[in-house]
Amino acid sequence: MTIHGVNHLTFIARDLDRTAELLVAGLGAIEVYDSEDKQFSLSREKFFLVGGVWLAFMQGEPIGRSYRHVAFSVEEDALAEYENRLRRLGVEIKPPRPRVSGEGLSLYFYDYDDNLFELHTGTLDERLKRYLR
């Protein structure tokens, strides 16, 4: 018996269409499903693929901000372009947190419903090597 990896991540959004625009235009996500007027789960939902990861967004009332987030791997030279796209879409870009050199760079942003996302350039191996020095 083995866990094979992450199956999907689910987030809550007030306006699924607005969130879809952010994900597709901002992150290059592919929208693969919209339940529209059908309800198979707790509420209307949309599914996306981002970097091969299935993200589910369900219509509802978000619960507020925290540091809980999902991070996607990106190349360092792509961070500036992602930041430009996201700023044009009006999301809040967070100042970077303090880091030690060697653990990669990050771009943190809140979506329209206070879900926190990170675009990160480092890997787990790089971070462990840096922290274990």
Order of alpha helices (4+ residues) and beta strands (2+ residues): beta-alpha-beta-beta-beta-beta-alpha-beta-beta-beta-alpha
